[in-house]
C-alpha cells in the first residue's frame, strides 16, 4: 500500500485559530485587569483629593468663625469702653462691682 504523505491544513488552521483565540482572550483579560486597577487607583486618588479639599474648607470655616467671634468681642468691648467713658456702666462693670462688694462683706 502506498503511504499518504499530506499536510493536514485544516487541522493546522484550527489549531492556529484556537491558539490565537486563547491569546486574544488572555490579552483582553489582562487589559481589563489593568483598566480596573487604574480606575480603582483613580477613585482612591479622587477620594483623597476630595478629603483634602474638604479638610481645607473646614479649616477655613473654623478660621472664619473664630475671626468673626473675635471681631464681635472687640466691637462689643469698644462700644462698652466708649460708653464707660461717658459714665454709662456696662454689665461687666456691674458684675465686677457686685463681686467686689460681696468680697468686701466677707472680709
Backbone as CSV, one residue per row, in Angstrom:
resi,resn,N_x,N_y,N_z,CA_x,CA_y,CA_z,C_x,C_y,C_z
1,UNK,0.818,-1.179,0.000,0.000,0.000,0.000,0.864,1.246,0.000
2,UNK,0.390,2.253,-0.597,1.170,3.484,-0.744,0.929,4.379,0.464
3,UNK,1.968,4.991,0.891,1.850,5.915,2.025,1.297,7.236,1.550
4,UNK,0.488,7.762,2.397,-0.058,9.090,2.066,0.688,10.126,2.890
5,UNK,1.420,10.906,2.250,2.127,11.999,2.919,1.444,13.307,2.518
6,UNK,0.575,13.747,3.366,-0.068,15.019,3.080,-0.115,15.838,4.364
7,UNK,-0.281,17.091,4.206,-0.315,18.015,5.341,-1.777,18.325,5.636
8,UNK,-2.111,18.200,6.916,-3.487,18.486,7.354,-3.625,19.999,7.555
9,UNK,-3.921,20.708,6.486,-4.003,22.171,6.528,-5.194,22.612,7.365
10,UNK,-6.295,21.951,7.253,-7.477,22.341,8.034,-7.220,22.165,9.525
11,UNK,-6.603,21.080,9.900,-6.280,20.832,11.308,-5.297,21.865,11.828
12,UNK,-4.299,22.183,11.004,-3.327,23.202,11.397,-4.016,24.547,11.576
13,UNK,-4.900,24.894,10.671,-5.602,26.178,10.743,-6.472,26.234,11.991
14,UNK,-7.137,25.143,12.336,-7.962,25.096,13.540,-7.106,25.299,14.787
15,UNK,-5.945,24.640,14.845,-5.066,24.803,15.997,-4.547,26.243,16.105
16,UNK,-4.181,26.817,14.964,-3.705,28.211,14.960,-4.827,29.158,15.386
17,UNK,-6.021,28.929,14.866,-7.161,29.780,15.232,-7.460,29.677,16.722
18,UNK,-7.413,28.466,17.248,-7.676,28.258,18.678,-6.601,28.935,19.529
19,UNK,-5.360,28.805,19.102,-4.268,29.454,19.829,-4.433,30.977,19.797
20,UNK,-4.770,31.534,18.637,-4.988,32.980,18.508,-6.145,33.442,19.383
21,UNK,-7.214,32.646,19.411,-8.383,32.995,20.224,-8.011,33.032,21.700
22,UNK,-7.262,32.032,22.168,-6.836,31.987,23.567,-5.936,33.169,23.906
23,UNK,-4.990,33.470,23.016,-4.108,34.609,23.249,-4.896,35.909,23.284
24,UNK,-5.858,36.028,22.404,-6.697,37.225,22.359,-7.504,37.363,23.649
25,UNK,-8.077,36.270,24.139,-8.838,36.307,25.392,-7.938,36.658,26.579
26,UNK,-6.745,36.060,26.611,-5.805,36.364,27.689,-5.391,37.835,27.653
27,UNK,-5.155,38.342,26.455,-4.773,39.749,26.317,-5.911,40.668,26.780
28,UNK,-7.127,40.369,26.361,-8.278,41.175,26.784,-8.452,41.127,28.302
29,UNK,-8.271,39.942,28.880,-8.409,39.796,30.336,-7.344,40.602,31.066
30,UNK,-6.097,40.532,30.579,-5.039,41.315,31.245,-5.265,42.802,31.050
31,UNK,-5.735,43.201,29.880,-6.027,44.611,29.630,-7.177,45.097,30.520
32,UNK,-8.201,44.262,30.691,-9.319,44.618,31.561,-8.860,44.728,33.014
33,UNK,-7.978,43.823,33.441,-7.455,43.867,34.812,-6.667,45.159,35.031
34,UNK,-5.851,45.543,34.059,-5.096,46.790,34.165,-6.035,47.993,34.209
35,UNK,-7.065,47.955,33.378,-8.035,49.052,33.355,-8.757,49.156,34.692
36,UNK,-9.170,48.017,35.232,-9.849,48.007,36.530,-8.938,48.552,37.632
37,UNK,-7.684,48.150,37.599,-6.735,48.619,38.606,-6.517,50.129,38.470
38,UNK,-6.398,50.618,37.255,-6.214,52.054,37.031,-7.420,52.835,37.522
39,UNK,-8.612,52.338,37.237,-9.835,53.008,37.686,-9.898,53.026,39.207
40,UNK,-9.543,51.921,39.837,-9.549,51.844,41.298,-8.558,52.848,41.893
41,UNK,-7.371,52.926,41.312,-6.373,53.881,41.793,-6.853,55.323,41.609
42,UNK,-7.485,55.598,40.480,-8.021,56.941,40.234,-9.102,57.289,41.250
43,UNK,-9.955,56.325,41.552,-11.006,56.568,42.544,-10.414,56.863,43.915
44,UNK,-9.373,56.126,44.291,-8.719,56.377,45.576,-8.094,57.766,45.600
45,UNK,-7.461,58.142,44.498,-6.841,59.469,44.423,-7.907,60.566,44.502
46,UNK,-9.025,60.359,43.846,-10.108,61.330,43.894,-10.661,61.458,45.305
47,UNK,-10.783,60.332,46.002,-11.261,60.364,47.387,-10.292,61.148,48.264
48,UNK,-9.004,60.886,48.111,-8.006,61.614,48.893,-8.035,63.106,48.586
49,UNK,-8.160,63.436,47.322,-8.220,64.844,46.922,-9.465,65.504,47.499
50,UNK,-10.590,64.802,47.434,-11.835,65.349,47.985,-11.718,65.561,49.493
51,UNK,-11.076,64.610,50.184,-10.881,64.760,51.625,-9.985,65.952,51.920
52,UNK,-8.940,66.133,51.122,-8.028,67.264,51.329,-8.755,68.583,51.109
53,UNK,-9.553,68.656,50.066,-10.308,69.879,49.780,-11.312,70.139,50.893
54,UNK,-12.007,69.101,51.354,-12.988,69.257,52.428,-12.306,69.704,53.712
55,UNK,-11.157,69.119,54.006,-10.414,69.492,55.208,-9.995,70.958,55.145
56,UNK,-9.523,71.376,53.984,-9.126,72.775,53.807,-10.330,73.700,53.962
57,UNK,-11.457,73.286,53.415,-12.683,74.073,53.521,-13.124,74.183,54.984
58,UNK,-13.101,73.068,55.693,-13.493,73.065,57.105,-12.577,73.959,57.933
59,UNK,-11.301,73.897,57.642,-10.327,74.727,58.367,-10.592,76.212,58.107
60,UNK,-10.908,76.547,56.864,-11.218,77.936,56.529,-12.482,78.397,57.250
61,UNK,-13.479,77.516,57.341,-14.717,77.857,58.045,-14.447,78.110,59.532
62,UNK,-13.616,77.251,60.134,-13.287,77.429,61.550,-12.550,78.751,61.766
63,UNK,-11.618,79.036,60.880,-10.851,80.278,60.990,-11.779,81.482,60.832
64,UNK,-12.682,81.405,59.883,-13.639,82.492,59.647,-14.515,82.707,60.874
65,UNK,-15.016,81.609,61.455,-15.875,81.711,62.636,-15.110,82.320,63.809
66,UNK,-13.850,81.920,63.962,-13.038,82.467,65.048,-12.784,83.956,64.841
67,UNK,-12.516,84.347,63.601,-12.296,85.769,63.310,-13.563,86.586,63.541
68,UNK,-14.701,86.036,63.157,-15.973,86.744,63.372,-16.208,86.926,64.864
69,UNK,-15.974,85.867,65.629,-16.178,85.940,67.082,-15.223,86.956,67.706
70,UNK,-13.987,86.969,67.245,-13.017,87.926,67.770,-13.441,89.358,67.433
71,UNK,-13.914,89.561,66.210,-14.369,90.894,65.802,-15.584,91.322,66.623
72,UNK,-16.499,90.392,66.886,-17.674,90.720,67.700,-17.244,91.135,69.106
73,UNK,-16.350,90.346,69.687,-15.879,90.654,71.040,-15.204,92.017,71.079
74,UNK,-14.392,92.279,70.073,-13.691,93.568,70.014,-14.684,94.713,69.855
75,UNK,-15.693,94.530,69.003,-16.683,95.580,68.773,-17.475,95.858,70.056
76,UNK,-17.879,94.795,70.743,-18.625,94.965,71.992,-17.762,95.680,73.020
77,UNK,-16.507,95.279,73.129,-15.595,95.910,74.085,-15.390,97.385,73.743
78,UNK,-15.265,97.706,72.466,-15.088,99.099,72.049,-16.311,99.947,72.398
79,UNK,-17.497,99.400,72.125,-18.728,100.148,72.428,-18.866,100.334,73.934
80,UNK,-18.615,99.278,74.699,-18.717,99.395,76.157,-17.697,100.392,76.701
81,UNK,-16.485,100.361,76.170,-15.463,101.313,76.629,-15.873,102.741,76.292
82,UNK,-16.445,102.923,75.139,-16.889,104.266,74.718,-17.933,104.804,75.702
83,UNK,-18.903,103.983,76.046,-19.959,104.437,76.941,-19.509,104.461,78.402
84,UNK,-18.533,103.633,78.772,-17.967,103.692,80.126,-17.337,105.071,80.343
85,UNK,-16.661,105.570,79.321,-16.022,106.879,79.419,-17.060,107.996,79.563
86,UNK,-18.268,107.744,79.070,-19.335,108.748,79.168,-20.155,108.581,80.443
87,UNK,-19.805,107.575,81.275,-20.479,107.414,82.552,-21.541,106.337,82.582
88,UNK,-21.772,105.652,81.501,-22.753,104.572,81.468,-22.040,103.294,81.895
89,UNK,-22.568,102.639,82.924,-21.921,101.444,83.462,-22.378,100.224,82.664
90,UNK,-21.418,99.412,82.262,-21.722,98.213,81.477,-22.078,97.059,82.412
91,UNK,-22.606,96.000,81.819,-22.963,94.807,82.591,-21.717,94.185,83.219
92,UNK,-20.628,94.181,82.485,-19.392,93.596,83.021,-18.921,94.390,84.242
93,UNK,-19.023,95.708,84.174,-18.607,96.543,85.309,-19.541,96.327,86.489
94,UNK,-20.847,96.201,86.227,-21.809,95.962,87.302,-21.507,94.628,87.997
95,UNK,-21.222,93.599,87.226,-20.910,92.296,87.805,-19.620,92.360,88.621
96,UNK,-18.626,93.049,88.090,-17.357,93.167,88.805,-17.548,93.934,90.111
97,UNK,-18.316,95.036,90.075,-18.580,95.820,91.284,-19.329,94.986,92.319
98,UNK,-20.297,94.179,91.871,-21.052,93.320,92.779,-20.132,92.277,93.416
99,UNK,-19.236,91.738,92.624,-18.291,90.755,93.149,-17.381,91.402,94.193
100,UNK,-16.948,92.626,93.946,-16.114,93.340,94.929,-16.893,93.574,96.219
101,UNK,-18.173,93.939,96.108,-18.983,94.178,97.297,-19.107,92.906,98.142
102,UNK,-19.372,91.787,97.475,-19.503,90.524,98.198,-18.182,90.151,98.849
103,UNK,-17.085,90.409,98.162,-15.772,90.083,98.704,-15.474,90.949,99.928
104,UNK,-15.838,92.228,99.847,-15.590,93.133,100.977,-16.452,92.771,102.190
105,UNK,-17.683,92.305,101.956,-18.540,91.888,103.038,-17.935,90.691,103.775
106,UNK,-17.315,89.810,103.030,-16.724,88.603,103.612,-15.436,88.890,104.391
107,UNK,-14.833,90.035,104.155,-13.586,90.356,104.871,-13.882,90.854,106.189
